[in-house]
Amino acid sequence: MRSTTARAGASARRGAGSGSPAVNVLARAGLTARGVVYVLVGALAVQVALDDKGKQADRGGALTELAEQPFGALFVWTVGIGLAAMALWRLSEAVLGAAGPGGRDTSKRLLAGVRFVFYSFVAVSVISFAAGRKSSDSSDKQSKDATARVFDLPVGRWLVALVGVVIVGAGVWIAARAVKREYRKHLKLSRMSQPTENAVDLLGVVGGVSRGVVFFAAGCFAVTAAVKYDPGKAKGLDDTLRTFADTSAGPLLLVAIAVGLVLFGLFSFAMARWRKV
């Protein structure tokens, strides 16, 4: 009986990532799609910093930019399917556990579940865009409208504040993990040359910190909206990025953050190549 249970546990662990071909494909497709989105958003943010105010530096703007290229519709569908693969990969981690030590811990499986919900939402929005159901609303308007709807709930103000605090915490967590280079435990370092390893470290640290800063800022705006009871204070990705240009550092800060997002996109490509799954 014990041997049967052990074999079942081993099978579940293999299905969770240790050599499962299906999970490998899902993970690498998802990481590649995430990289495309971050590279495009970062590039659009650089253009905004350089006075091209007509650009929309968020997921919608990135998809529009991609759709305008030759074979753009095919590329958008590919990104949407890739993000759906990312969601399914995270679902497999939530259900079966992830590869590596502690991959079946409850906390890691819960985190994988949260990531599954997030990437499911993103994948649906991208696939809807690809199918022609394009929303005319920017991420900023969507954020303000969503905040206003939550405010209508009995404890809506507190919910908005809680979400803001969670996003702020996520930003700090993302940046801290990048600085500590915790991603390295997920990489196949033995298959990387020293110059490649150094380059991936640069992408991972700078890109991860930039991503964390954006999350932190967006969370602060949500908390401000709750404190002032004003949904107009909530900001989507586009407005959050533009705010960096309004600081004393001027457009240079936005350029720095935008370049960091591009680097995070490149880091996602590196993870698609060398991540243990």
C-alpha positions as CSV (number, residue, x, y, z in Angstrom):
1,M,0.0,0.0,0.0
2,R,2.8,2.4,0.9
3,S,4.7,1.6,-2.3
4,T,1.5,2.4,-4.3
5,T,1.1,5.7,-2.5
6,A,4.8,6.5,-3.1
7,R,4.5,5.7,-6.8
8,A,1.4,7.9,-7.0
9,G,3.2,10.8,-5.3
10,A,6.2,10.4,-7.6
11,S,3.9,10.4,-10.6
12,A,2.2,13.6,-9.4
13,R,5.6,15.3,-8.9
14,R,6.7,14.3,-12.4
15,G,3.4,15.7,-13.8
16,A,4.0,18.9,-11.9
17,G,7.1,19.7,-13.8
18,S,10.0,17.3,-13.5
19,G,10.3,16.3,-17.2
20,S,6.6,16.5,-18.1
21,P,6.6,17.5,-21.8
22,A,3.2,19.1,-21.7
23,V,4.1,21.3,-18.7
24,N,7.4,22.2,-20.3
25,V,5.6,23.4,-23.4
26,L,3.1,25.4,-21.4
27,A,5.7,27.1,-19.2
28,R,8.0,28.1,-22.0
29,A,5.2,29.3,-24.3
30,G,3.8,31.3,-21.4
31,L,7.1,32.9,-20.4
32,T,7.8,33.8,-24.1
33,A,4.4,35.5,-24.4
34,R,4.9,37.4,-21.2
35,G,8.3,38.6,-22.5
36,V,6.6,39.9,-25.7
37,V,4.1,42.0,-23.7
38,Y,6.7,43.5,-21.4
39,V,9.1,44.4,-24.3
40,L,6.3,46.1,-26.2
41,V,4.9,48.0,-23.1
42,G,8.4,49.1,-22.2
43,A,9.1,50.3,-25.7
44,L,5.9,52.2,-25.8
45,A,6.7,53.9,-22.5
46,V,10.0,55.0,-23.9
47,Q,8.2,56.7,-26.8
48,V,5.8,58.3,-24.3
49,A,8.8,59.7,-22.4
50,L,10.2,61.1,-25.7
51,D,7.1,63.2,-26.2
52,D,5.0,60.8,-28.2
53,K,2.0,61.3,-25.9
54,G,-0.4,59.6,-28.3
55,K,1.0,56.2,-27.4
56,Q,-0.8,54.0,-24.9
57,A,1.8,52.3,-22.6
58,D,-0.2,49.4,-21.4
59,R,-1.3,45.9,-22.6
60,G,-3.9,47.4,-25.0
61,G,-1.3,49.7,-26.5
62,A,1.1,46.8,-26.9
63,L,-1.5,44.7,-28.6
64,T,-2.5,47.5,-30.9
65,E,1.2,48.0,-31.8
66,L,1.6,44.3,-32.5
67,A,-1.6,44.1,-34.5
68,E,-0.3,46.8,-36.9
69,Q,2.7,44.8,-37.9
70,P,2.8,42.4,-40.9
71,F,1.0,39.2,-39.8
72,G,0.0,41.2,-36.7
73,A,-3.3,39.3,-36.1
74,L,-1.4,36.0,-36.0
75,F,1.1,37.4,-33.6
76,V,-1.7,38.7,-31.2
77,W,-3.4,35.3,-31.3
78,T,0.0,33.6,-30.6
79,V,0.5,35.9,-27.6
80,G,-3.0,35.2,-26.3
81,I,-2.5,31.4,-26.6
82,G,0.9,31.7,-24.9
83,L,-0.6,33.6,-22.0
84,A,-3.3,30.9,-21.8
85,A,-0.5,28.3,-21.6
86,M,1.0,30.3,-18.8
87,A,-2.3,30.2,-16.9
88,L,-2.5,26.4,-17.4
89,W,1.1,26.0,-16.2
90,R,0.3,27.9,-13.0
91,L,-2.9,25.8,-12.6
92,S,-0.8,22.6,-12.8
93,E,1.5,24.0,-10.1
94,A,-1.5,24.8,-7.9
95,V,-3.0,21.3,-8.3
96,L,0.1,19.1,-8.5
97,G,2.8,21.3,-7.1
98,A,5.8,22.8,-8.8
99,A,9.2,21.3,-9.7
100,G,12.0,21.6,-7.2
101,P,12.3,21.5,-3.4
102,G,9.2,22.7,-1.6
103,G,7.2,22.8,-4.8
104,R,4.3,21.1,-3.1
105,D,4.2,23.4,-0.1
106,T,0.7,24.9,0.5
107,S,2.0,28.5,0.3
108,K,3.6,27.9,-3.1
109,R,0.5,26.2,-4.4
110,L,-1.7,29.0,-3.3
111,L,0.6,31.5,-5.0
112,A,0.4,29.5,-8.1
113,G,-3.4,29.6,-7.8
114,V,-3.3,33.4,-7.6
115,R,-1.0,33.5,-10.7
116,F,-3.5,31.2,-12.5
117,V,-6.3,33.6,-11.9
118,F,-4.2,36.6,-13.0
119,Y,-2.9,35.1,-16.2
120,S,-6.4,33.7,-17.0
121,F,-7.8,37.2,-16.9
122,V,-4.9,38.6,-19.0
123,A,-5.2,35.7,-21.6
124,V,-8.9,36.2,-22.0
125,S,-8.4,39.9,-22.6
126,V,-5.7,39.3,-25.2
127,I,-7.7,36.6,-27.0
128,S,-10.8,38.8,-27.0
129,F,-8.7,41.5,-28.6
130,A,-7.5,39.0,-31.2
131,A,-11.0,37.9,-31.9
132,G,-12.0,41.5,-32.7
133,R,-13.7,42.3,-29.5
134,K,-11.4,45.3,-28.9
135,S,-12.1,47.5,-25.9
136,S,-11.8,51.2,-26.6
137,D,-11.0,51.8,-23.0
138,S,-7.5,52.3,-21.8
139,S,-6.2,50.5,-18.7
140,D,-6.6,53.8,-16.8
141,K,-10.3,54.1,-17.6
142,Q,-10.8,50.5,-16.8
143,S,-9.1,51.0,-13.4
144,K,-11.2,54.0,-12.6
145,D,-14.5,52.3,-13.6
146,A,-13.6,49.2,-11.6
147,T,-12.8,51.2,-8.6
148,A,-16.0,53.2,-8.8
149,R,-18.0,49.9,-9.0
150,V,-16.3,48.5,-6.0
151,F,-17.0,51.8,-4.1
152,D,-20.7,51.0,-4.6
153,L,-20.4,47.9,-2.4
154,P,-21.1,48.2,1.4
155,V,-17.4,47.8,2.3
156,G,-16.1,48.9,-1.1
157,R,-13.8,51.5,0.2
158,W,-12.0,49.0,2.4
159,L,-11.8,46.5,-0.4
160,V,-10.1,49.0,-2.6
161,A,-7.7,49.9,0.2
162,L,-6.9,46.2,0.8
163,V,-6.3,45.6,-2.9
164,G,-4.0,48.6,-3.0
165,V,-2.0,47.3,0.0
166,V,-1.7,43.9,-1.6
167,I,-0.4,45.4,-4.8
168,V,2.1,47.5,-2.9
169,G,3.2,44.4,-1.0
170,A,3.5,42.5,-4.3
171,G,5.7,45.3,-5.7
172,V,8.1,45.2,-2.7
173,W,8.1,41.4,-2.9
174,I,8.9,41.3,-6.6
175,A,11.7,43.9,-6.2
176,A,13.2,42.2,-3.2
177,R,13.2,38.8,-4.9
178,A,15.0,40.3,-7.9
179,V,17.6,42.0,-5.7
180,K,18.3,38.7,-3.9
181,R,18.4,36.9,-7.3
182,E,16.0,34.3,-6.1
183,Y,15.2,33.4,-9.7
184,R,18.6,31.7,-9.9
185,K,17.3,28.6,-8.1
186,H,14.9,28.1,-11.0
187,L,17.6,28.3,-13.7
188,K,19.7,25.6,-15.3
189,L,22.9,27.4,-14.4
190,S,25.1,24.5,-15.4
191,R,23.9,24.9,-19.0
192,M,24.8,28.6,-19.1
193,S,28.2,30.1,-19.9
194,Q,29.6,32.7,-17.4
195,P,28.9,35.7,-19.7
196,T,25.3,34.4,-20.3
197,E,24.8,33.9,-16.6
198,N,26.0,37.5,-16.0
199,A,23.7,38.9,-18.7
200,V,20.7,37.0,-17.2
201,D,21.5,38.4,-13.8
202,L,21.5,41.9,-15.2
203,L,18.2,41.4,-16.9
204,G,16.7,39.7,-13.8
205,V,17.7,42.2,-11.2
206,V,17.2,45.4,-13.2
207,G,14.0,44.1,-14.9
208,G,12.6,42.7,-11.7
209,V,13.2,45.9,-9.7
210,S,11.6,48.0,-12.4
211,R,8.5,45.7,-12.5
212,G,8.3,45.9,-8.7
213,V,8.5,49.7,-8.7
214,V,5.5,49.8,-11.2
215,F,3.4,47.5,-9.0
216,F,4.3,49.5,-5.9
217,A,3.3,52.8,-7.6
218,A,0.0,51.4,-8.9
219,G,-0.8,50.0,-5.4
220,C,-0.1,53.4,-3.9
221,F,-2.6,55.0,-6.3
222,A,-5.3,52.5,-5.3
223,V,-4.7,53.2,-1.6
224,T,-4.9,57.0,-2.3
225,A,-8.2,56.4,-4.2
226,A,-9.6,54.6,-1.1
227,V,-8.4,57.2,1.4
228,K,-9.8,60.1,-0.7
229,Y,-12.8,58.1,-1.7
230,D,-12.1,59.2,-5.3
231,P,-12.0,56.5,-8.1
232,G,-10.3,59.1,-10.2
233,K,-7.1,58.6,-8.1
234,A,-6.8,55.0,-9.3
235,K,-4.5,54.5,-12.2
236,G,-3.9,51.8,-14.7
237,L,-0.5,50.9,-16.1
238,D,-0.4,53.7,-18.7
239,D,-1.2,56.4,-16.2
240,T,1.1,54.9,-13.6
241,L,4.0,55.0,-16.0
242,R,3.3,58.5,-17.1
243,T,3.4,59.6,-13.5
244,F,7.1,58.8,-13.3
245,A,7.7,61.5,-16.0
246,D,5.9,64.1,-13.7
247,T,8.5,63.7,-10.9
248,S,11.4,66.0,-10.3
249,A,13.6,63.5,-12.3
250,G,11.4,64.3,-15.3
251,P,11.2,62.0,-18.4
252,L,14.5,60.4,-17.5
253,L,12.9,58.4,-14.7
254,L,10.2,57.1,-17.0
255,V,12.8,56.1,-19.5
256,A,14.7,54.2,-16.8
257,I,11.6,52.4,-15.7
258,A,10.6,51.7,-19.3
259,V,14.0,50.3,-20.2
260,G,13.7,48.2,-17.1
261,L,10.4,46.7,-18.3
262,V,12.0,45.9,-21.7
263,L,14.8,44.1,-19.8
264,F,12.2,42.2,-17.8
265,G,10.7,41.1,-21.1
266,L,14.1,39.9,-22.2
267,F,14.6,38.2,-18.9
268,S,11.3,36.3,-19.5
269,F,12.8,35.0,-22.8
270,A,15.8,33.8,-20.9
271,M,13.6,32.1,-18.4
272,A,11.7,30.4,-21.3
273,R,15.1,29.1,-22.4
274,W,16.7,28.0,-19.2
275,R,14.1,27.7,-16.5
276,K,13.7,24.4,-14.7
277,V,10.1,23.2,-15.2
